[in-house]
Amino acid sequence: MNLLRNLIRPYLAARYTFHRITGTGAFARNRTRYMDASRQSHWNALKQAIWKYHVKQFHESSCSVASVVSCINALRALRNGDITPISQHDILDRISTGHWKARMSKGGYHGRRGLPLPLLGQVVKDSIAAYGLAVRAVAVVPTPVKTFGDASIHTTLKARLKAFDQKGDGLIIAHFDQGAFIPTLNIPHISPVGAYDAASGQVTLLDVDPDEKRPYQVSYETFYTGLSSNYHHMFTAFGYNGGGYVYIQVY
């Protein structure tokens, strides 16, 4: 596993340098727009809650922890009003699914760190159950490159984005290529969606990366490009077969 990591990093660094020099990828002009981090009084209760309880990951591989705990606290607030939020370490101590806590350690679980999409979905389901939160359903949706032209996938995703933003019907946790959105390495990353403007097609990410001080907005097409990354084939050895999203349907 360490040998594979040592092979992946030079490739990722070279790809980053190429995009930076050529002004392509996330370095393309006007690809990403940073947003005001303040909440708005006219937003629905769930949207307000995910912005209020959004947190940053505590180390480089813990994006899943920050994303899941943000959503769990938002759902708890939706149900109970003001709450004392559970911490990232609290949820790791409580949810053992997929050796989640071990995956957050320096050596990982048998060399594996972070959560691939299917395991993220199971962690979300088990976290919701552990904290006694009633939701209608949890859907795990892979979006490999071959689905880019599948109209039904886009129709469903846009409907879910719109329902979250306008009605607070559900939350979306994106599993995506972070380098598709911002100038960084093209690595698997996880963060919740913070908003969707159906008129302009802009999607706002509440990126849990502590280097991202403010939420940022990308076009729907860019958003789906990040979701539909198959990642580099060497990530397959660590369980990462592609991106997608987890949808928590509240109503």
C-alpha positions as CSV (number, residue, x, y, z in Angstrom):
1,M,0.0,0.0,0.0
2,N,2.8,2.4,0.8
3,L,4.4,1.7,-2.6
4,L,1.1,2.5,-4.3
5,R,0.9,5.8,-2.4
6,N,4.4,6.7,-3.4
7,L,3.5,6.0,-7.1
8,I,0.2,8.0,-6.9
9,R,1.6,11.2,-5.4
10,P,4.1,12.0,-8.2
11,Y,1.4,11.4,-10.8
12,L,-1.0,13.7,-9.0
13,A,1.7,16.4,-8.5
14,A,2.5,16.3,-12.2
15,R,-1.2,16.6,-13.2
16,Y,-1.6,19.5,-10.8
17,T,1.4,21.2,-12.3
18,F,0.2,20.7,-15.9
19,H,-3.2,22.2,-15.0
20,R,-1.6,25.2,-13.3
21,I,0.8,25.9,-16.2
22,T,-1.9,25.5,-18.9
23,G,-4.7,27.2,-17.0
24,T,-6.9,24.2,-17.3
25,G,-9.0,22.1,-14.9
26,A,-9.7,24.0,-11.7
27,F,-7.2,26.7,-12.8
28,A,-9.5,27.7,-15.6
29,R,-10.8,31.3,-15.3
30,N,-14.1,31.7,-13.5
31,R,-14.5,28.0,-12.8
32,T,-15.1,28.5,-9.0
33,R,-16.6,31.4,-7.1
34,Y,-16.2,31.8,-3.4
35,M,-19.3,32.7,-1.4
36,D,-20.2,34.7,1.8
37,A,-20.4,32.1,4.6
38,S,-23.3,33.8,6.4
39,R,-26.7,32.1,6.7
40,Q,-29.9,33.8,5.4
41,S,-33.1,34.2,7.3
42,H,-35.3,33.1,4.4
43,W,-33.7,29.7,4.0
44,N,-35.5,26.6,5.0
45,A,-34.7,25.1,8.4
46,L,-32.6,22.2,7.0
47,K,-30.5,24.4,4.8
48,Q,-29.9,26.8,7.8
49,A,-28.9,23.9,9.9
50,I,-26.3,22.4,7.6
51,W,-24.7,25.8,7.2
52,K,-24.7,26.3,11.0
53,Y,-23.3,22.9,11.9
54,H,-20.8,22.5,9.0
55,V,-17.3,21.8,10.4
56,K,-13.9,21.3,9.0
57,Q,-12.1,18.0,8.9
58,F,-9.5,17.4,11.7
59,H,-6.8,15.8,9.5
60,E,-6.1,15.1,5.8
61,S,-8.2,11.9,5.6
62,S,-11.1,12.8,7.8
63,C,-13.4,14.5,5.2
64,S,-16.0,11.7,5.7
65,V,-16.1,12.4,9.5
66,A,-16.6,16.1,9.1
67,S,-19.2,15.6,6.4
68,V,-21.3,13.0,8.2
69,V,-21.2,14.8,11.6
70,S,-22.3,18.0,9.9
71,C,-25.3,16.3,8.5
72,I,-26.1,14.4,11.7
73,N,-26.0,17.6,13.7
74,A,-28.2,19.3,11.1
75,L,-30.8,16.5,11.3
76,R,-30.7,16.6,15.1
77,A,-31.2,20.4,15.0
78,L,-34.1,20.0,12.6
79,R,-35.8,17.7,15.0
80,N,-34.9,19.3,18.3
81,G,-34.0,23.0,17.6
82,D,-30.8,24.3,19.2
83,I,-28.5,21.4,20.2
84,T,-25.1,20.8,21.6
85,P,-23.4,19.3,18.6
86,I,-21.7,16.0,18.7
87,S,-18.0,16.2,17.7
88,Q,-16.1,14.3,15.1
89,H,-14.4,12.2,17.8
90,D,-17.8,11.5,19.4
91,I,-19.1,10.0,16.2
92,L,-16.0,8.0,15.5
93,D,-16.2,6.5,19.0
94,R,-19.8,5.5,18.5
95,I,-19.9,4.3,14.9
96,S,-17.6,1.3,14.2
97,T,-18.9,0.5,10.7
98,G,-16.1,-0.3,8.2
99,H,-13.4,0.3,10.9
100,W,-14.1,4.0,10.4
101,K,-12.0,5.1,13.3
102,A,-9.0,3.0,12.3
103,R,-9.3,4.4,8.8
104,M,-8.7,7.8,10.3
105,S,-5.4,6.8,11.9
106,K,-2.0,7.5,10.3
107,G,-1.6,3.9,9.1
108,G,-5.3,3.4,8.2
109,Y,-7.0,0.1,8.4
110,H,-4.7,-2.3,6.6
111,G,-3.3,0.7,4.8
112,R,-6.7,2.0,3.7
113,R,-7.7,5.5,4.7
114,G,-10.9,7.5,4.1
115,L,-14.2,6.1,2.9
116,P,-15.1,4.9,-0.6
117,L,-18.7,5.8,-1.7
118,P,-20.4,2.5,-0.7
119,L,-18.9,2.5,2.7
120,L,-19.7,6.2,3.2
121,G,-23.4,5.3,2.5
122,Q,-23.4,2.6,5.1
123,V,-21.7,4.9,7.7
124,V,-24.4,7.5,7.0
125,K,-27.2,4.9,7.5
126,D,-25.7,3.5,10.7
127,S,-25.0,7.0,12.1
128,I,-28.7,8.0,11.5
129,A,-29.8,4.9,13.3
130,A,-27.4,5.3,16.2
131,Y,-28.6,8.8,16.9
132,G,-32.3,7.9,16.6
133,L,-33.0,10.1,13.7
134,A,-36.1,9.3,11.5
135,V,-35.5,9.8,7.8
136,R,-37.5,8.5,4.9
137,A,-34.6,6.9,3.0
138,V,-30.8,7.0,2.3
139,A,-29.8,6.5,-1.3
140,V,-26.2,5.8,-2.4
141,V,-25.8,6.9,-6.0
142,P,-22.6,6.0,-8.0
143,T,-22.0,8.4,-10.9
144,P,-19.1,6.9,-13.0
145,V,-18.1,8.6,-16.2
146,K,-20.4,6.4,-18.3
147,T,-23.4,8.0,-16.6
148,F,-22.6,11.5,-17.8
149,G,-25.0,11.2,-20.7
150,D,-27.8,9.5,-18.7
151,A,-30.6,12.0,-18.6
152,S,-32.4,10.2,-15.7
153,I,-29.4,10.5,-13.4
154,H,-29.3,14.2,-14.0
155,T,-33.0,14.7,-13.7
156,T,-33.0,12.9,-10.3
157,L,-30.0,14.7,-9.0
158,K,-31.3,18.2,-10.0
159,A,-34.6,17.4,-8.5
160,R,-32.9,16.4,-5.2
161,L,-30.7,19.5,-5.3
162,K,-33.8,21.7,-5.8
163,A,-35.8,20.0,-3.1
164,F,-33.0,20.5,-0.6
165,D,-32.5,24.2,-1.5
166,Q,-36.1,25.2,-1.7
167,K,-37.9,22.8,0.7
168,G,-35.3,21.2,2.9
169,D,-36.5,17.8,1.9
170,G,-33.1,16.1,2.0
171,L,-29.3,16.5,2.3
172,I,-26.7,15.6,-0.3
173,I,-23.1,14.5,0.6
174,A,-20.9,14.6,-2.5
175,H,-18.1,12.1,-3.1
176,F,-16.0,13.9,-5.8
177,D,-12.6,14.7,-7.3
178,Q,-11.6,17.8,-5.3
179,G,-9.2,18.9,-8.0
180,A,-12.1,19.2,-10.4
181,F,-13.4,22.2,-8.4
182,I,-10.4,23.9,-6.8
183,P,-6.7,24.2,-7.5
184,T,-5.5,21.1,-5.6
185,L,-4.6,17.5,-6.2
186,N,-7.1,15.3,-8.1
187,I,-8.0,13.1,-5.1
188,P,-11.2,11.6,-3.7
189,H,-12.9,14.0,-1.3
190,I,-16.2,14.3,0.5
191,S,-18.3,17.3,1.5
192,P,-22.0,18.3,1.8
193,V,-23.9,20.5,-0.6
194,G,-24.8,23.9,0.8
195,A,-27.1,25.3,-1.9
196,Y,-28.4,25.1,-5.4
197,D,-29.6,27.9,-7.7
198,A,-32.0,26.2,-10.1
199,A,-32.1,29.3,-12.3
200,S,-28.4,29.6,-12.8
201,G,-27.5,26.0,-12.3
202,Q,-24.9,26.9,-9.6
203,V,-24.1,24.3,-6.9
204,T,-22.5,25.5,-3.6
205,L,-20.2,23.2,-1.7
206,L,-19.6,23.4,2.0
207,D,-16.1,22.0,1.6
208,V,-14.8,20.5,4.8
209,D,-11.2,21.0,3.8
210,P,-9.8,23.5,6.4
211,D,-7.8,25.2,3.6
212,E,-11.1,26.3,2.1
213,K,-12.1,29.2,4.3
214,R,-15.4,29.9,2.5
215,P,-18.0,27.9,0.7
216,Y,-17.6,27.9,-3.1
217,Q,-19.9,27.7,-6.1
218,V,-19.5,25.8,-9.3
219,S,-21.7,25.2,-12.3
220,Y,-23.9,22.0,-12.3
221,E,-21.8,20.7,-15.2
222,T,-18.6,21.2,-13.2
223,F,-20.2,19.6,-10.2
224,Y,-21.2,16.5,-12.1
225,T,-17.7,16.3,-13.7
226,G,-16.3,16.1,-10.2
227,L,-18.9,13.5,-9.1
228,S,-18.4,11.4,-12.2
229,S,-14.7,11.0,-11.8
230,N,-13.5,7.4,-11.8
231,Y,-10.4,8.6,-10.0
232,H,-7.0,7.3,-11.0
233,H,-6.9,3.5,-11.5
234,M,-4.4,3.1,-8.7
235,F,-7.0,4.3,-6.2
236,T,-8.9,1.1,-6.9
237,A,-6.5,-0.8,-4.7
238,F,-7.8,1.3,-1.8
239,G,-11.5,0.7,-2.7
240,Y,-12.1,3.9,-4.6
241,N,-13.9,2.9,-7.8
242,G,-15.5,6.2,-8.6
243,G,-17.5,9.1,-7.2
244,G,-21.2,9.8,-6.6
245,Y,-23.3,11.0,-3.8
246,V,-25.3,10.0,-0.7
247,Y,-28.8,11.4,-0.5
248,I,-30.6,11.6,2.8
249,Q,-34.3,12.0,2.1
250,V,-35.9,13.5,5.2
251,Y,-39.5,13.8,4.0
